[in-house]
Amino acid sequence: MQDIEAIKEQSQQPAKVLCVDDEVSVLRSLSRLLNHYKMEVVTFTCAEEALNELNSKSFEVVISDMRMPKMDGIEFLSKVKELHPDTQRILLTGYADIDSTIDAINQAKIHAYLNKPWENDHLVHVIAQAAEKYRLKKHNEQLQAQIIEQNKQLNDLNHSLEQLVEKRTKQIRQVLKQLEIAHKHEQGEHKATVELLYNFINANPYIDGKLASNIARTCRLVAKQLQLSSKAIQTAGMAGFLAQVGLLAMDPALYKVPTNQLTDQQKKLFYTHPATAQLMLMPAQHLNDVTEAIYHQFEKYNGGGIPNGLKKDQIPICAQILAVARDYWQYFTNNQKSEEERQLDALSHIKAFSEHLYHPKVVSALEKCASQLHKKQDKAGSMQIITCEQLKPGMTLGLAVHNHQGIMLLPKGHVFSATSIAKLKQLEQQKPTPFRLMVNHAANGA
């Protein structure tokens, strides 16, 4: 299938014309005239020889004399129509025979007829129009084929994405459910859950974990500047860390390139990641406020956003903070200027959309804490997710390990030895799925 550039290139090629006439002098005149106008001309005095040529080659225009021995113009052009229905067929006749011309129109479906002797300008004009008509029809067919193929690819992509989202969402929800059960009696469940999910994000080569850390820190700074409660400050920070968690369930093709390089259909799919995050985080009931902030992060202050078109104070405050922090760092990251210029440009961009995309108070808070945005960053993931095969003696377990029946096998804080590693590997054989272990960075030198 040809692409648009190939179609344009083809349209600039000389028109290919086949001429059939039993008079050599007529063919010479036609060749001389059409060659002068940069057309490629092939001539035959025998209709059967011309048909043999048409069995292996195609022409945009075929011109035939009406009266020829063995095979007349009507029969010849009828056979051309069978071989190449789109080829433009022109009849030349030296006789004022209206009946023969009507037969040619009805049987051979000719596109034009010309009387001998012809006017050169008129003949060239008719042939040029015929060639253009042929090309336009072919180009339309090619473009239509492209559209059909692209629609098929989009349908396949949508189908595969649906399967991928379902599979990955199910996996992460299972992990969260286990985490929820394991931490129902512990006070640090928020931190442990966020760390687990942040490690998933950080492990993805196409998602910028550092960007998530920057967004989270900025969310906390802005929330403090707004004098929100400690709980809201914590919620805003966790929403910043997990703003992109929904992308984990999507095809990397949707997020490994800048959003402005996506097709309209891909953008539509990309902006469903907050809704996917909502599904993924549903088992973690203690993160409901965080989930709400992530879900509404693309709402706009003027009411023109998604998914619900909320406006002004209808939008959760942590979602409004997340939107400002997220866009600030995306503008900063995508800018190629010096760091100081990037900071000024990013802040100017946010301020330019105050009261349109962003809450004016949130923008003002960002501006007031701008000097603190680029200081040393927090470490979000103090733990690492590994398998039993990656365990080494001396590593410290960051989260208790349970078997598939929920029975605790090793407590949080356990320091692994060669013996406990071997025992855990043995127990893993009785488990439907391999263990996913959280170990402290500080303990393993990571």
KOLGUDREN-682804 format. One record per residue (C-alpha): x, y, z. Coordinates in steps of 0.02 Angstrom, whole numbers, padded with zeros to 5 digits, always signed. Each point is the difference from the previous one (the first is absolute). Example, Ala and Ser with C-alpha at 12.3 -4.5 7.8 and 13.67 -1.06 7.14 Angstrom:
// residues 2
+00615-00225+00390/+00069+00172-00033/
END
This chain:
// residues 446
+00000+00000+00000/+00069+00169-00050/+00010+00145+00121/-00041+00182-00036/+00176+00044-00057/+00002-00144-00124/-00168+00057-00069/+00066+00178-00022/+00155-00065-00088/-00106-00107-00116/-00108+00150-00048/+00155+00090-00064/+00049-00142-00119/-00036+00014-00189/-00169-00065-00056/+00009-00174-00081/-00100-00012-00161/-00027-00149-00117/-00057+00036-00178/-00069-00125-00127/-00030+00042-00184/+00029-00099-00158/+00069+00157-00084/+00186+00025+00041/-00009+00185-00047/-00135+00029+00131/+00104-00085+00135/+00152+00104-00046/-00102+00160+00014/-00068-00053+00169/+00172-00048+00066/+00079+00161-00057/-00139+00106+00075/-00011-00090+00168/+00188-00015+00022/+00009+00188-00022/-00114+00014+00152/+00112-00118+00103/-00115-00150-00010/+00062-00179-00015/-00076-00076-00158/-00004-00182-00058/-00076-00034-00172/-00068-00154-00090/-00072-00029-00173/-00081-00162+00058/-00133-00008+00134/+00048-00178+00053/+00181+00052+00029/-00061+00146+00103/-00104-00118+00107/+00153-00109+00030/+00090+00156+00063/-00147+00040+00114/+00007-00174+00076/+00163+00047+00087/-00007+00190+00011/-00126+00133+00046/-00027+00168-00082/-00096+00152+00058/-00073+00034-00173/-00033-00114-00150/-00042+00079-00168/-00070-00108-00139/-00052+00026-00180/-00179-00051-00040/+00028-00092-00164/+00139-00130+00005/+00020-00171-00081/-00033-00160+00100/-00057+00096+00155/-00090+00168-00001/+00012+00136+00132/-00159-00053+00090/+00058-00179+00025/+00176+00054+00047/-00054+00130+00128/-00126-00122+00074/+00143-00121+00034/+00105+00142+00072/-00145+00035+00119/+00003-00182+00058/+00188+00002+00028/+00014+00174+00078/-00169+00072+00050/+00075+00164+00062/+00102+00037-00158/-00074+00147-00093/-00058-00053-00175/-00005+00123-00146/-00066-00041-00174/+00066+00079-00161/-00112-00010-00151/+00015+00067-00176/-00183-00032-00038/-00152+00099+00048/-00081-00161+00060/-00111+00041+00148/-00059-00181+00018/+00178-00066+00020/+00039+00134+00128/-00155-00043+00100/+00048-00184-00005/+00174+00047+00064/-00075+00099+00143/-00119-00140+00048/+00113-00151-00023/+00177+00064+00032/-00056+00137+00121/+00118+00123-00083/+00038+00161+00092/+00021+00111-00154/+00000-00005-00189/+00090+00109-00128/-00021+00020-00185/+00142-00009-00125/+00081+00114-00042/+00016+00067+00177/+00052+00168+00070/+00164-00022+00091/-00042+00111+00148/-00169-00082+00025/+00074-00176-00013/+00137+00038+00127/-00126+00080+00117/-00116-00152-00007/+00143-00122+00031/+00071+00103+00144/-00170+00008+00082/-00023-00188-00024/+00170-00037+00079/-00039+00114+00147/-00168-00084+00025/+00085-00172+00002/+00128+00059+00127/-00128+00080+00112/-00101-00161+00003/+00154-00104+00040/+00055+00123+00133/-00173-00006+00080/+00006-00190+00001/+00173+00003+00080/-00054+00127+00131/-00156-00101+00035/+00107-00156+00022/+00111+00099+00120/-00150+00057+00100/-00067-00177+00010/+00170-00066+00056/+00023+00139+00127/-00174-00030+00070/+00041-00185+00013/+00162+00041+00090/-00093+00118+00118/-00131-00133+00034/+00137-00128+00033/+00090+00127+00112/-00160+00036+00096/-00032-00185+00022/+00178-00038+00055/-00002+00151+00115/-00161-00057+00080/+00077-00170+00032/+00162+00077+00063/-00090+00121+00115/-00107-00141+00070/+00150-00114+00028/+00115+00129+00079/-00138+00081+00102/-00046-00171+00069/+00182-00036+00045/+00026+00164+00092/-00168-00010+00087/+00047-00173+00065/+00162+00070+00069/-00094+00144+00082/-00129-00116+00074/+00136-00106+00079/+00084+00158+00063/-00163+00062+00074/-00024-00162+00094/+00181-00004+00059/-00009+00179+00066/-00173+00010+00074/+00077+00005+00175/+00148+00111-00044/+00013+00189+00002/+00120+00017-00147/-00112-00072-00135/-00010+00162-00100/+00187+00016-00017/+00027-00185-00038/-00135-00002-00135/+00065+00157-00085/+00177-00068+00006/-00054-00163-00080/-00091+00087-00142/+00138+00128-00022/+00123-00143-00023/-00113-00070-00137/+00005+00170-00085/+00187+00022+00023/+00033-00172-00075/-00087+00048-00162/+00130+00065-00126/-00127+00115-00084/-00068+00086+00156/+00110+00130+00085/+00009-00043+00185/+00098+00159+00034/-00142+00101-00077/-00123-00085+00118/+00113+00043+00147/+00010+00183-00054/-00188+00011-00021/-00030-00078+00171/+00119+00120+00088/-00079+00149-00087/-00175-00060+00049/+00053-00003+00182/+00081+00172-00008/-00154+00078-00080/-00117-00086+00123/+00104+00067+00146/+00000+00174-00078/-00190-00011-00007/+00002-00047+00186/-00097-00161-00029/-00015-00134+00134/+00142-00123+00024/-00111-00137-00072/-00033+00104-00158/+00186+00037-00018/+00037-00186+00011/-00140-00039-00125/+00066+00130-00124/+00176-00071+00010/-00057-00180-00026/-00110+00054-00146/+00155+00078-00078/+00098-00161+00017/-00141-00105-00074/-00070+00121-00131/+00065-00112-00140/-00035-00170+00078/-00142-00033-00124/+00128+00000-00141/+00069-00164+00068/-00153-00088-00070/+00020+00078-00173/+00101-00034-00156/+00168+00094+00010/-00037+00070-00173/-00121+00119+00086/+00125+00077+00120/+00178-00029-00061/-00014+00152-00115/-00064+00177+00040/-00189+00013+00000/+00000+00125-00145/+00073-00135-00112/-00148-00117+00026/-00146-00017-00121/-00170+00064+00056/-00055-00179+00036/+00158-00035+00100/-00022+00161+00100/-00177-00052+00042/+00066-00166+00066/+00145+00084+00092/-00116+00115+00099/-00094-00150+00069/+00148-00043+00113/-00074+00090+00153/-00157-00108-00015/+00110-00154-00016/+00093+00055+00156/-00165+00012+00092/-00037-00182-00042/+00175-00054+00048/-00003+00088+00168/-00175-00053+00049/+00059-00140+00118/+00106+00127+00098/-00146+00079+00094/+00118+00106+00105/+00051+00091-00161/-00175+00060-00048/+00048+00184+00012/+00157-00031-00103/-00100-00095-00130/-00126+00143-00012/+00140+00127-00031/+00077-00108-00137/-00169-00033-00082/-00042+00186-00013/+00175+00063-00046/-00055+00053-00176/-00150+00103+00056/+00016+00185-00043/-00041+00149+00109/-00117+00069-00135/-00098-00164-00009/+00068-00057-00169/+00099-00149+00062/-00024-00188+00018/-00072-00117+00058/-00148+00093+00079/+00017+00181-00053/+00013+00059+00179/+00044+00183+00027/+00074+00113+00132/-00023-00068+00177/-00094-00153-00063/+00170-00072-00043/+00088-00083+00149/+00136+00116+00062/+00134-00136-00010/-00047-00031-00182/+00022+00186-00037/+00169-00001+00086/+00052-00155-00097/-00048+00081-00167/+00108+00153+00034/+00149-00101+00064/-00012-00126-00142/-00008+00130-00139/+00137+00108+00078/+00122-00145-00004/-00053-00059-00172/+00028+00174-00071/+00166+00008+00091/+00056-00172-00060/-00047+00028-00183/+00093+00167-00011/+00176+00000-00074/+00059+00167+00073/+00110+00030+00151/-00068-00058+00168/-00039+00177+00059/-00092+00040-00163/-00094-00164+00011/-00060+00041+00175/-00059+00174-00053/-00085-00066-00157/-00089-00139+00093/-00063+00119+00134/-00054+00128-00131/-00096-00133-00092/-00094-00052+00156/-00038+00182+00044/-00064+00032-00177/-00138-00128+00026/-00052+00054+00174/-00192+00007+00012/-00009-00097-00163/+00082-00168+00036/+00057+00027+00178/-00067+00068+00165/+00074+00176+00027/+00040-00039+00183/+00095-00157-00049/+00098+00095-00132/+00040+00136+00126/+00059-00131+00125/+00113-00078-00132/+00075+00170-00038/+00034+00033+00184/+00095-00163+00025/+00086+00003-00171/+00172+00026+00079/-00017-00167+00092/-00054-00106-00150/+00174-00043-00062/+00087-00041+00163/+00061-00176+00040/-00138-00123-00036/-00081-00120+00121/+00030-00186-00018/-00169-00077-00033/+00042-00183-00012/+00099-00056+00151/-00040-00180-00045/+00029-00110-00151/-00109-00140-00070/+00097-00159-00039/-00025-00188-00024/+00065-00143+00106/+00138-00029-00127/+00066+00176+00031/+00008-00018+00189/+00169+00011+00085/+00049-00030+00182/-00006+00162+00101/-00150+00075-00092/-00139+00065+00113/-00182-00039-00037/-00102+00160-00015/-00171-00083-00001/-00059-00161+00081/-00012-00152-00115/-00158-00107-00002/-00043-00160-00090/-00149-00015-00117/-00110-00044+00149/+00047+00161+00091/+00112-00082+00131/+00152+00105+00045/+00162-00083-00050/+00125+00137+00043/-00029+00160+00100/+00043+00176-00055/+00180+00041+00047/+00063-00179-00021/+00185-00003-00049/+00027-00135-00129/+00127-00139+00023/+00049-00138-00119/-00113-00118+00099/-00155+00113-00004/+00025+00034-00187/+00008-00187-00036/-00155-00031+00106/-00097+00139-00087/+00046-00070-00170/-00063-00170+00058/-00165+00076+00060/-00019+00092-00165/-00022-00168-00087/-00164-00022+00095/-00064+00172-00055/-00100+00029-00161/+00106+00153-00045/+00179+00052+00042/+00031+00110+00151/+00023+00188-00028/+00109+00060+00144/+00027+00177+00061/+00173+00028+00072/+00075+00160+00070/+00122+00094-00113/+00111+00044+00144/+00018-00181+00049/+00049-00064-00172/+00109+00142-00058/-00119+00052-00139/
END
